[in-house]
Amino acid sequence: MTWRLRWSPSPAVDGLGAFEGVEDDRAGSHPGVRHIAVVGDVYRFTMHAGDRDRAGDRQRQEVKGMRAPSGGPQLVLGHGETWWLSYRMRIPRGLAATTGFTHVFQTKAPGKGTLPMVVMSLRLRRGVALIELKVGGELVGETGLDPLYERWVDVDLEMRLAENGWVRWRIHDDARAVIDVERSGVDTWLPDQVRPKWGIYRSLRKGPLPDCHLEIRDLRAYQWTR
């Protein structure tokens, strides 16, 4: 068994065709403005204070799923499979942790009304800004966000997709391991497939939030296979 590279888009070459879908202002709250774009070798997600999702109490600018090759068939993540998603992420200070939800990564099943399974969020807890990972609402790990602002950090998420699955979550800042945690016996699956999502999805229930953006690059997806 070994890790097999299944997806490695180049923003400059593949553009947004690397993803199954792009949710850029799907409610039409900010017409004529592109919120998800390629800037050099980076995918950039921009959120303006006035942007709204279809539910007016939240904002969403996300991409979903993977296509390999770019513009080709959807890459399906199936039941019982083990996947490793790897990428680099830069969080500017304008993208603040909040007491409501501010998600920067999710896994969901296709279709309306499905809840997220694995969620990476920026959370303000007892006045401390954190980046956390939850599976099915259960906290897997968290670490301080402040030292990570304005830096390119490496994010790795390994997942066995099953009702009795497991996850391993790592963040590295250069050669320094910021967090490396894993949890078994967690439900990482919802029928009929897992779809990763990157971008900004945040609640406005605690009040308006300022303009911000998120950057990701060097996206890779590996499958554990023979």
C-alpha positions as CSV (number, residue, x, y, z in Angstrom):
1,M,0.0,0.0,0.0
2,T,1.2,3.5,-0.7
3,W,0.0,7.1,-1.2
4,R,-1.0,7.7,-4.8
5,L,-1.3,11.3,-6.0
6,R,-4.7,11.8,-7.5
7,W,-5.1,15.6,-7.8
8,S,-2.5,18.4,-8.0
9,P,-4.0,21.5,-9.8
10,S,-2.0,24.4,-10.9
11,P,-4.0,27.6,-10.4
12,A,-2.3,29.4,-13.3
13,V,-3.0,26.5,-15.7
14,D,-6.2,24.8,-14.4
15,G,-7.9,27.9,-12.9
16,L,-11.2,27.2,-11.2
17,G,-11.8,24.3,-13.5
18,A,-9.8,22.3,-10.9
19,F,-13.0,22.2,-8.7
20,E,-16.3,20.5,-9.2
21,G,-18.1,23.7,-8.4
22,V,-17.6,27.4,-7.4
23,E,-19.9,29.1,-5.0
24,D,-19.1,32.7,-5.7
25,D,-21.8,35.0,-4.4
26,R,-24.5,32.4,-5.2
27,A,-27.2,34.7,-3.8
28,G,-26.2,37.6,-6.1
29,S,-25.7,40.0,-3.2
30,H,-22.7,41.7,-4.9
31,P,-23.3,41.6,-8.6
32,G,-20.4,42.3,-11.0
33,V,-17.7,41.4,-8.5
34,R,-15.5,38.3,-8.6
35,H,-14.9,36.9,-5.1
36,I,-13.0,33.7,-5.9
37,A,-10.1,34.1,-8.3
38,V,-6.6,33.0,-9.3
39,V,-3.8,35.4,-8.4
40,G,-0.6,33.9,-9.8
41,D,-0.1,30.5,-8.2
42,V,-2.8,31.2,-5.5
43,Y,-6.5,30.7,-5.1
44,R,-7.9,33.8,-3.4
45,F,-11.2,34.1,-1.6
46,T,-12.4,37.6,-0.9
47,M,-15.3,38.5,1.4
48,H,-16.8,41.9,1.6
49,A,-18.8,43.2,4.6
50,G,-22.0,43.4,2.6
51,D,-21.8,40.0,0.9
52,R,-24.6,37.6,1.9
53,D,-25.4,34.0,1.2
54,R,-28.9,32.8,0.5
55,A,-29.5,32.8,4.2
56,G,-29.0,36.4,5.1
57,D,-27.4,35.7,8.5
58,R,-24.2,34.3,6.9
59,Q,-21.6,34.7,4.2
60,R,-20.1,32.1,1.8
61,Q,-17.4,32.2,-0.8
62,E,-16.3,28.5,-1.4
63,V,-15.1,26.0,-3.9
64,K,-16.2,22.4,-3.7
65,G,-15.0,19.1,-4.9
66,M,-12.1,18.2,-7.2
67,R,-11.8,17.4,-10.9
68,A,-8.9,15.4,-12.3
69,P,-7.7,16.4,-14.8
70,S,-8.9,20.0,-14.6
71,G,-12.4,20.3,-16.2
72,G,-12.6,16.5,-16.3
73,P,-14.6,14.0,-14.2
74,Q,-15.3,14.6,-10.6
75,L,-12.8,12.9,-8.2
76,V,-15.1,10.8,-6.0
77,L,-14.1,10.1,-2.3
78,G,-15.9,6.9,-1.4
79,H,-16.9,4.9,1.6
80,G,-14.0,3.0,3.3
81,E,-11.3,4.9,1.4
82,T,-8.4,6.7,3.0
83,W,-7.4,10.1,1.7
84,W,-4.8,12.7,2.5
85,L,-5.5,16.3,1.5
86,S,-2.5,18.7,1.6
87,Y,-2.2,22.4,0.9
88,R,-0.7,25.7,2.0
89,M,-2.9,28.4,3.5
90,R,-2.4,32.0,4.4
91,I,-4.8,33.7,6.8
92,P,-4.5,37.6,6.9
93,R,-5.4,39.3,10.1
94,G,-8.6,40.7,8.6
95,L,-10.1,37.2,8.6
96,A,-10.7,37.0,12.4
97,A,-11.8,34.2,14.6
98,T,-15.3,34.6,15.8
99,T,-17.6,33.3,18.5
100,G,-20.0,32.2,15.8
101,F,-18.8,29.9,13.0
102,T,-16.0,30.9,10.7
103,H,-15.1,27.8,8.6
104,V,-12.1,27.7,6.2
105,F,-12.5,24.0,5.3
106,Q,-15.4,21.5,5.3
107,T,-16.3,18.1,4.0
108,K,-19.9,17.5,3.0
109,A,-22.0,15.2,1.0
110,P,-23.6,16.4,-2.2
111,G,-27.2,17.6,-2.0
112,K,-29.1,20.2,-0.1
113,G,-29.4,20.3,3.7
114,T,-26.5,18.0,4.5
115,L,-24.5,18.8,7.5
116,P,-20.7,19.1,7.4
117,M,-18.6,16.1,8.7
118,V,-15.1,17.4,9.1
119,V,-14.8,21.2,9.8
120,M,-11.8,23.5,10.2
121,S,-12.7,26.8,11.8
122,L,-11.4,30.0,13.3
123,R,-12.9,30.2,16.7
124,L,-12.8,32.9,19.4
125,R,-13.1,31.1,22.7
126,R,-12.8,32.9,26.1
127,G,-11.1,35.8,24.2
128,V,-8.5,33.6,22.6
129,A,-8.3,33.2,18.8
130,L,-7.9,29.5,17.8
131,I,-7.9,27.4,14.7
132,E,-9.7,24.1,15.4
133,L,-10.8,20.9,13.8
134,K,-14.1,19.2,14.6
135,V,-15.6,15.9,13.3
136,G,-19.4,15.6,13.7
137,G,-19.2,18.5,16.3
138,E,-16.6,16.7,18.4
139,L,-13.4,18.7,18.9
140,V,-10.3,16.8,17.6
141,G,-7.8,19.6,18.3
142,E,-7.1,23.3,18.5
143,T,-4.1,25.7,18.6
144,G,-3.5,29.4,18.9
145,L,-4.2,31.3,15.7
146,D,-2.3,34.5,16.4
147,P,1.2,33.1,15.6
148,L,-0.1,31.8,12.2
149,Y,-1.5,35.1,10.9
150,E,0.1,36.5,7.7
151,R,2.2,33.3,7.2
152,W,2.1,30.5,4.7
153,V,1.5,27.3,6.7
154,D,1.2,23.7,5.6
155,V,-2.1,21.9,6.3
156,D,-2.5,18.2,6.1
157,L,-5.7,16.2,6.7
158,E,-5.8,12.4,6.5
159,M,-9.2,10.8,6.7
160,R,-10.6,7.2,6.6
161,L,-14.1,7.7,5.4
162,A,-16.4,5.5,7.4
163,E,-19.0,5.6,10.2
164,N,-16.1,4.3,12.4
165,G,-13.4,6.3,10.8
166,W,-10.4,8.3,11.8
167,V,-8.7,11.6,11.1
168,R,-5.2,13.1,11.5
169,W,-4.7,16.8,11.3
170,R,-1.4,18.6,11.1
171,I,-0.3,22.2,10.6
172,H,3.4,23.1,10.0
173,D,4.9,26.6,10.1
174,D,8.1,26.1,8.1
175,A,9.8,23.1,9.8
176,R,7.9,23.6,13.1
177,A,4.9,21.4,13.9
178,V,2.2,23.7,15.2
179,I,-0.3,20.8,15.8
180,D,-0.4,17.1,15.1
181,V,-3.4,15.3,16.4
182,E,-5.5,12.3,15.4
183,R,-8.7,10.7,16.5
184,S,-10.2,7.3,15.8
185,G,-13.8,6.1,16.2
186,V,-15.3,9.2,14.6
187,D,-18.0,9.4,11.9
188,T,-16.4,10.9,8.8
189,W,-19.1,9.7,6.3
190,L,-22.4,10.7,4.9
191,P,-23.9,9.0,1.9
192,D,-23.1,8.8,-0.9
193,Q,-19.6,10.5,-1.1
194,V,-17.4,13.0,0.6
195,R,-16.9,16.4,-1.1
196,P,-14.2,18.8,0.3
197,K,-14.8,22.5,0.4
198,W,-12.3,25.4,0.7
199,G,-13.0,29.0,1.3
200,I,-14.8,31.3,3.8
201,Y,-18.1,30.4,5.3
202,R,-19.0,32.5,8.4
203,S,-22.0,33.5,10.6
204,L,-23.1,37.1,11.0
205,R,-25.4,36.5,13.9
206,K,-23.1,38.3,16.3
207,G,-23.0,41.3,14.1
208,P,-21.3,42.6,10.9
209,L,-17.7,41.6,10.1
210,P,-15.1,43.5,8.0
211,D,-13.8,42.8,4.5
212,C,-11.3,39.9,4.5
213,H,-9.7,37.3,2.3
214,L,-8.1,33.8,2.4
215,E,-5.4,32.4,0.2
216,I,-4.5,28.7,-0.6
217,R,-2.1,27.1,-2.9
218,D,-0.2,23.8,-3.6
219,L,-3.3,21.7,-3.3
220,R,-2.8,18.0,-3.4
221,A,-5.0,14.9,-2.9
222,Y,-3.5,11.5,-2.3
223,Q,-5.4,8.1,-1.9
224,W,-4.0,5.2,0.1
225,T,-4.1,2.4,-2.4
226,R,-2.2,-0.6,-3.8
